[in-house]
Amino acid sequence: MKDIKRLDYELMQVLIAIDEHRNCQNAAHALRISNSAMSRYLKQLREIFDDTLYIRRASGFIPTHKASQLLPMIRCRIPDDHISQRRYPWFVARDIMYHAIEQFIQQAQGGQST
């Protein structure tokens, strides 16, 4: 993993949305962001985790082994109503998720302090 501290609430939402929709365009629509923004976020996620995370197939995006391991850890830290509806502005979401993100980072780094 490269620079896990770059992971934020929005990027976690993107990862979950792609997994739910298995399609970047539909995930972008659900999160109310542009397709180009979705592509940039996916690129950032791939850089952070040093993995492609999803493989494009005719049936849609298929998660890699690493993505399959990460998703349960991320899902349990984001309330369901935040994933597709984005009910809070980013700064409120940041405050809500700050502690959970820190825990995720520690867990992803094998319990080392950040």
Secondary structure, 3 states (H helix, E strand, C coil): CCCHHHCCHHHHHHHHHHHHHCCHHHHHHHHCCCHHHHHHHHHHHHHHHCCCCEEEECCEEEECHHHHHHHHHHHCCCCHHHHCCCCCCHHHHHHHHHHHHHHHHHHHCCCCCC
